[in-house]
Amino acid sequence: MFCFQKARNRGFTLAELLITLIIVGVIAAIAAPNLLGLLNRYRVSAALDKVEGAIKETQRQAMRQGKICRININPTTKILSGNAPNCLLANRVIDDNIDIRTNLSGTPPNINFSGKGNTTKMGTIVLSSDGTDSQKCFVISLGLGISRTGDYTGGKTGSVSANNCQTEN
C-alpha cells in the first residue's frame, strides 16, 4: 500500500515577501519619473489644444458675425477670454502647472480678428511645464491669420521667436 501525505498550503515566507516588495519598489522607482514626464508632456499638449481651439473659435466667430473680435491671452491668470459677447463662447483656463510666454503685444497680450478673419498682429505663444523639457508653440501670421503649431526648440526663459517653432510632422 502506498501512503500519501497531504501537502499543506503554508503560504509565503517572510523572505519571499520581502524580495517581492524590493523588486516591486525598484520597478516603481524606475517607472515613476517616466510616468510623471509623460503626464507633464500630455498637460503641455492639452494646453496647446486649448489655446489653438480658443483662437480659432474667436476667428470663426468674427467671420460669422462680421465684426471685430479679440482674444486675450493672460499669462499671469492663465485665462483666455474674448473681448465682446459671443467672440469666445466660454473662457478657457490653462492648467496652473503650465507656463505661458508670448511675444504678442497688449496688456494682456491679445489677437484681434476683423469680420473677415484677418488680423493685424502676428506672434508666438509658447507653453511649457517645469516637469518636462517638452515645449509647444502656436504661431499666427499677419494678415490672413494663418496659424501653425509645433515643438518649441528655444530656451524656457527669455524672449520668444517663431523661428524656434518647429512644425510637427
Sequence and secondary structure as in RCSB ss.txt:
>XXXX:A:sequence
MFCFQKARNRGFTLAELLITLIIVGVIAAIAAPNLLGLLNRYRVSAALDKVEGAIKETQRQAMRQGKICRININP
TTKILSGNAPNCLLANRVIDDNIDIRTNLSGTPPNINFSGKGNTTKMGTIVLSSDGTDSQKCFVISLGLGISRTG
DYTGGKTGSVSANNCQTEN
>XXXX:A:secstr
             HHHHHHHHHHHHHHHHHHHHHHHHHHHHHHHHHHHHHHHHHHHHHHHHHHHHTS EEEEEET
TTTEEEESSTTTSSS EE  TTEEEEE   TTTTEEEE TTS BS  EEEEEEETT S EEEEEE SBS  EEEE
EE S SSS   GGGEEE  
